[in-house]
Amino acid sequence: MAFRIEKDSMGELQVPSNKYYGAQTQRSLNNFKINNERFPRELIRAYGILKKSAAMVNSSAGKLESNLCKAICSAADEVISGELDAHFPLVVWQTGSGTQTNMNFNEVIANRAIEILGGELGSKDPVHPNDHVNMCQSTNDTFPTAINISAVESIVHQLIPELRNLNRELNNKSEKFNSIVKLGRTHLQDATPLSLGQEFSGYASAIENGIRKIESAIDHCYELAMGGTAVGTGINSYEGFAQLVASEIANITNLPFITAKNKFEALAGQDCIVNLSAALKVVSGSLFKIANDIRWLSSGPRSGIGEIILPANEPGSSIMPGKVNPTQCEALTMVCTQVMGNDTTIAIAGASGNFELNVYRPVIAYNIIQSIRLLSDATNSFTENCVKGIEPNEDRINSNLYNSLMLVTALNPHIGYDKAAEVAKKAYKENSSLKDAIVELGYLSADDFDRLVNPVDMIKPAKSREN
């Protein structure tokens, strides 16, 4: 491999000739050989957006020559589009502020801009990574800004559309299954009836509420730290810079980003992302519950509950012929456990800044984007490969329903709780029907039992039935 010599404040260093990054990036590569987790495309895009926005604002303010601004913006556009992803090799496990990553972007954009202007890579002439690309900025305000941009864009463009699609499909199933009366279950034991549609309506409502929680959580994430520079005071920036950069970022992303009301809070903590992660954990809990219910309802097919039939997507066993497993449910629930674990990491990291700076930002960035991406992909897979294809097994539904002792609950208003319990226990002990037990005890005639114990009438309040 051919090398060139680049310099930083600590001296000279060899850098691969085919890379746009410089000495500080190379030092990080040399010093942090810790596994291979690297920053996702979403964060790389976000950094390109903020560097372009800063250059445009500085140029408009007369602080950055127009030809340098044009070259920096052109290089930043390539960062945004993904053309330069190979030049951002740093691992997550580095300095807690993300300084080497910020410098990675400064060096890549500077060198690419130098190349565009016909200069020599590594010369820092006519574009300097600190003086021009990082003008009016610090790692301490750019990194939290990049986290917020990447998280919000991912939520708005990836996760929320997938959750809405799932919600739509669950509502479709709810309407389709509304007339199918089935056995309810509490404590994993038989309970009073409901319709399969009502059961699915609960799933749809949980997703709808989760969407609202996420939308509420990103409100604070629209506030950007840019302009706070090193400790929140805005040293080496100028009046209006923070507001103008936030406005430019909003224009590029078409999202309502604004400057943070208090830069000291924005640099010292990352509470907005901690709150967003907590909302993702709530949604993960809902998805975990829904996927597990669907897995239980489809269990069997002959020895389990077996009330719904899932799409048969692939063979389920290397040894048992004909076995089909609820694989989409399993994949989704594994994703949910990862997101819950990520939330713990983010919560601890968010609480661990000292004085004017949070120094756990790389791991916060990595985990929040992974959580959003995992939930987006898994929700799409679950919707397309499982939920859309769910069908009811009405024979099993009816068998389970009419075998249930809990239908006796409908008799509470007519013979009282104690007598109803006696009927249920007698039927269970003697393995007889509720009708036979109640007639034998002399509490009701067979005709009265048939009139009063109608599962269709048991899935709504009595007043509604009378009306």
ZAMARGU-4260 file (C-alpha; in steps of 0.2 Angstrom, whole numbers, plus 5000, padded with zeros to 4 digits):
<rodrens>
0) 5000/5000/5000 | 5006/5017/4996 | 5007/5031/5009 | 5008/5049/5011 | 5014/5060/5026
5) 5001/5070/5036 | 5004/5081/5051 | 4994/5085/5066 | 4999/5094/5082 | 5008/5078/5088
10) 5019/5076/5073 | 5020/5067/5056 | 5011/5050/5052 | 5009/5039/5037 | 4992/5038/5030
15) 4986/5027/5016 | 4987/5037/4999 | 4970/5031/4994 | 4961/5038/5009 | 4954/5055/5012
20) 4956/5054/5031 | 4972/5062/5039 | 4983/5060/5054 | 4971/5061/5068 | 4960/5047/5061
25) 4975/5037/5058 | 4980/5039/5076 | 4963/5033/5082 | 4965/5018/5071 | 4982/5014/5078
30) 4976/5017/5096 | 4959/5009/5097 | 4959/4992/5090 | 4943/4987/5100 | 4932/4975/5090
35) 4924/4981/5074 | 4908/4991/5079 | 4908/5006/5067 | 4896/5021/5066 | 4881/5018/5055
40) 4877/5026/5039 | 4863/5037/5047 | 4876/5045/5058 | 4888/5048/5043 | 4874/5056/5034
45) 4870/5067/5049 | 4888/5073/5050 | 4888/5078/5032 | 4872/5088/5034 | 4879/5098/5049
50) 4896/5101/5041 | 4888/5107/5025 | 4876/5118/5035 | 4890/5126/5045 | 4900/5130/5029
55) 4885/5138/5021 | 4881/5149/5036 | 4899/5154/5038 | 4900/5159/5020 | 4885/5169/5021
60) 4892/5178/5036 | 4908/5182/5026 | 4919/5171/5037 | 4922/5157/5024 | 4928/5161/5006
65) 4914/5156/4993 | 4926/5145/4983 | 4931/5135/4999 | 4912/5134/5004 | 4907/5127/4987
70) 4921/5114/4988 | 4917/5109/5006 | 4898/5108/5002 | 4902/5097/4987 | 4912/5086/4998
75) 4899/5086/5011 | 4886/5081/4998 | 4896/5066/4994 | 4897/5061/5013 | 4878/5064/5014
80) 4875/5052/4999 | 4886/5038/5005 | 4900/5040/4992 | 4913/5042/5005 | 4908/5029/5018
85) 4924/5019/5015 | 4934/5034/5022 | 4925/5033/5040 | 4933/5018/5048 | 4934/5022/5066
90) 4926/5011/5079 | 4914/5016/5092 | 4926/5012/5106 | 4936/5028/5107 | 4936/5044/5116
95) 4919/5047/5124 | 4916/5064/5116 | 4919/5057/5099 | 4933/5069/5095 | 4942/5057/5083
100) 4926/5054/5073 | 4923/5073/5072 | 4941/5075/5065 | 4938/5060/5054 | 4924/5070/5045
105) 4934/5086/5045 | 4949/5078/5037 | 4939/5068/5024 | 4929/5084/5019 | 4944/5095/5019
110) 4955/5083/5008 | 4941/5079/4996 | 4938/5098/4995 | 4957/5101/4992 | 4956/5088/4978
115) 4941/5096/4970 | 4950/5113/4970 | 4966/5104/4962 | 4977/5104/4978 | 4987/5091/4986
120) 4980/5079/4998 | 4986/5081/5016 | 4993/5099/5012 | 4978/5107/5022 | 4979/5120/5008
125) 4968/5128/5003 | 4956/5119/5015 | 4960/5116/5033 | 4951/5103/5043 | 4950/5113/5059
130) 4950/5131/5052 | 4938/5129/5038 | 4928/5113/5040 | 4926/5114/5059 | 4924/5133/5059
135) 4913/5139/5074 | 4911/5121/5079 | 4918/5108/5092 | 4916/5090/5094 | 4906/5094/5109
140) 4892/5102/5100 | 4893/5093/5083 | 4892/5075/5090 | 4876/5077/5100 | 4869/5087/5085
145) 4873/5072/5073 | 4865/5060/5085 | 4849/5070/5086 | 4849/5072/5067 | 4852/5053/5063
150) 4840/5048/5077 | 4825/5059/5071 | 4828/5055/5053 | 4828/5037/5056 | 4812/5038/5067
155) 4803/5048/5055 | 4808/5039/5039 | 4810/5022/5045 | 4802/5017/5061 | 4786/5026/5061
160) 4781/5021/5044 | 4784/5003/5048 | 4774/5004/5064 | 4760/5013/5055 | 4760/4999/5042
165) 4759/4986/5056 | 4745/4995/5065 | 4735/4996/5048 | 4737/4977/5046 | 4732/4973/5064
170) 4716/4984/5062 | 4712/4975/5046 | 4713/4958/5055 | 4703/4965/5069 | 4689/4970/5057
175) 4690/4954/5047 | 4690/4943/5063 | 4677/4953/5073 | 4663/4941/5071 | 4673/4926/5077
180) 4670/4923/5095 | 4684/4914/5105 | 4689/4909/5122 | 4698/4923/5132 | 4713/4919/5143
185) 4719/4927/5159 | 4734/4920/5169 | 4736/4907/5155 | 4719/4900/5161 | 4702/4899/5152
190) 4692/4916/5154 | 4677/4923/5147 | 4674/4925/5128 | 4679/4939/5117 | 4680/4940/5098
195) 4696/4937/5089 | 4694/4954/5082 | 4693/4962/5099 | 4709/4953/5103 | 4718/4960/5088
200) 4711/4977/5092 | 4721/4977/5108 | 4737/4974/5098 | 4733/4988/5086 | 4729/5000/5100
205) 4746/4996/5108 | 4755/5000/5092 | 4745/5016/5090 | 4749/5022/5108 | 4768/5017/5105
210) 4768/5028/5089 | 4762/5043/5099 | 4775/5040/5113 | 4789/5040/5100 | 4782/5056/5091
215) 4781/5064/5108 | 4799/5059/5113 | 4807/5066/5097 | 4800/5083/5101 | 4815/5087/5112
220) 4827/5079/5099 | 4823/5093/5087 | 4833/5104/5098 | 4851/5105/5092 | 4867/5108/5102
225) 4876/5116/5087 | 4883/5133/5092 | 4887/5128/5110 | 4905/5124/5104 | 4916/5118/5119
230) 4906/5120/5135 | 4890/5128/5129 | 4896/5146/5129 | 4898/5147/5110 | 4916/5152/5111
235) 4924/5154/5093 | 4907/5156/5085 | 4897/5172/5083 | 4880/5178/5087 | 4866/5170/5076
240) 4877/5155/5071 | 4867/5143/5081 | 4850/5148/5075 | 4856/5149/5057 | 4864/5132/5057
245) 4849/5124/5064 | 4838/5133/5051 | 4849/5126/5037 | 4849/5109/5044 | 4830/5110/5045
250) 4830/5115/5026 | 4841/5101/5021 | 4831/5088/5031 | 4814/5095/5029 | 4812/5092/5048
255) 4808/5106/5061 | 4825/5107/5069 | 4829/5122/5080 | 4843/5127/5091 | 4843/5121/5109
260) 4836/5133/5121 | 4851/5129/5133 | 4867/5124/5126 | 4874/5119/5143 | 4861/5106/5145
265) 4863/5100/5127 | 4882/5097/5129 | 4882/5090/5147 | 4869/5077/5144 | 4859/5068/5131
270) 4842/5067/5140 | 4832/5069/5124 | 4840/5052/5117 | 4838/5044/5134 | 4819/5048/5133
275) 4818/5042/5115 | 4826/5026/5120 | 4814/5024/5134 | 4800/5026/5121 | 4807/5013/5110
280) 4808/5001/5125 | 4790/5003/5128 | 4786/4999/5110 | 4798/4984/5111 | 4788/4978/5126
285) 4772/4979/5116 | 4779/4971/5101 | 4786/4957/5112 | 4769/4954/5120 | 4760/4954/5103
290) 4773/4942/5095 | 4772/4930/5110 | 4753/4930/5110 | 4753/4926/5092 | 4765/4912/5095
295) 4755/4905/5109 | 4738/4906/5099 | 4746/4897/5084 | 4755/4884/5095 | 4752/4866/5091
300) 4746/4864/5078 | 4737/4848/5086 | 4743/4848/5104 | 4743/4867/5107 | 4730/4881/5107
305) 4730/4881/5088 | 4717/4895/5086 | 4726/4904/5072 | 4737/4898/5057 | 4753/4907/5053
310) 4761/4907/5036 | 4773/4893/5033 | 4788/4902/5028 | 4802/4889/5030 | 4805/4871/5037
315) 4806/4872/5056 | 4818/4857/5060 | 4833/4848/5053 | 4827/4832/5060 | 4807/4833/5062
320) 4799/4832/5045 | 4784/4844/5042 | 4788/4855/5057 | 4785/4873/5055 | 4790/4886/5068
325) 4784/4904/5072 | 4800/4911/5066 | 4795/4929/5063 | 4788/4930/5081 | 4805/4923/5087
330) 4815/4935/5077 | 4805/4950/5083 | 4806/4945/5101 | 4825/4943/5100 | 4826/4961/5092
335) 4815/4967/5107 | 4827/4960/5120 | 4842/4969/5111 | 4832/4985/5111 | 4829/4984/5129
340) 4847/4980/5133 | 4852/4995/5122 | 4841/5006/5132 | 4850/5001/5148 | 4866/5005/5140
345) 4859/5022/5134 | 4852/5026/5151 | 4868/5023/5160 | 4878/5032/5147 | 4866/5047/5147
350) 4868/5048/5166 | 4887/5047/5165 | 4893/5064/5159 | 4903/5075/5171 | 4901/5094/5172
355) 4900/5102/5155 | 4901/5087/5144 | 4894/5069/5142 | 4908/5058/5137 | 4898/5042/5132
360) 4892/5049/5116 | 4899/5036/5104 | 4890/5022/5112 | 4874/5032/5114 | 4875/5035/5095
365) 4878/5017/5091 | 4865/5010/5102 | 4850/5022/5098 | 4853/5020/5079 | 4854/5001/5081
370) 4838/5001/5091 | 4829/5011/5078 | 4835/5001/5063 | 4832/4984/5072 | 4814/4989/5076
375) 4811/4996/5059 | 4817/4980/5050 | 4809/4968/5062 | 4793/4976/5062 | 4793/4976/5043
380) 4797/4958/5042 | 4784/4953/5055 | 4771/4963/5046 | 4774/4956/5029 | 4779/4938/5033
385) 4768/4935/5048 | 4753/4946/5052 | 4747/4948/5034 | 4745/4930/5032 | 4737/4925/5049
390) 4721/4915/5047 | 4708/4909/5060 | 4706/4891/5064 | 4688/4891/5067 | 4686/4873/5071
395) 4698/4874/5085 | 4692/4891/5091 | 4674/4883/5093 | 4680/4868/5101 | 4690/4877/5114
400) 4676/4890/5117 | 4662/4878/5120 | 4673/4866/5130 | 4677/4881/5142 | 4670/4880/5160
405) 4672/4899/5161 | 4655/4901/5151 | 4647/4899/5168 | 4652/4917/5171 | 4636/4922/5161
410) 4626/4914/5175 | 4632/4925/5189 | 4618/4937/5188 | 4605/4923/5187 | 4611/4910/5200
415) 4624/4919/5210 | 4643/4918/5210 | 4643/4903/5223 | 4631/4892/5214 | 4640/4896/5197
420) 4657/4891/5205 | 4649/4875/5211 | 4643/4871/5194 | 4660/4874/5186 | 4669/4863/5199
425) 4656/4849/5197 | 4658/4849/5178 | 4677/4849/5180 | 4678/4835/5193 | 4666/4824/5183
430) 4672/4829/5166 | 4654/4834/5161 | 4647/4849/5152 | 4641/4864/5161 | 4623/4861/5155
435) 4623/4843/5162 | 4630/4849/5179 | 4618/4864/5181 | 4603/4853/5177 | 4609/4839/5188
440) 4610/4852/5202 | 4593/4858/5199 | 4598/4877/5197 | 4592/4879/5179 | 4583/4869/5165
445) 4592/4864/5149 | 4582/4877/5139 | 4586/4891/5152 | 4604/4887/5151 | 4604/4888/5132
450) 4595/4904/5133 | 4607/4912/5145 | 4624/4905/5140 | 4627/4912/5123 | 4645/4916/5119
455) 4640/4929/5106 | 4631/4939/5120 | 4646/4938/5132 | 4658/4949/5122 | 4649/4966/5126
460) 4641/4974/5141 | 4623/4969/5145 | 4616/4986/5142 | 4623/4986/5125 | 4614/4970/5122
465) 4597/4976/5128 | 4599/4991/5116
</rodrens>
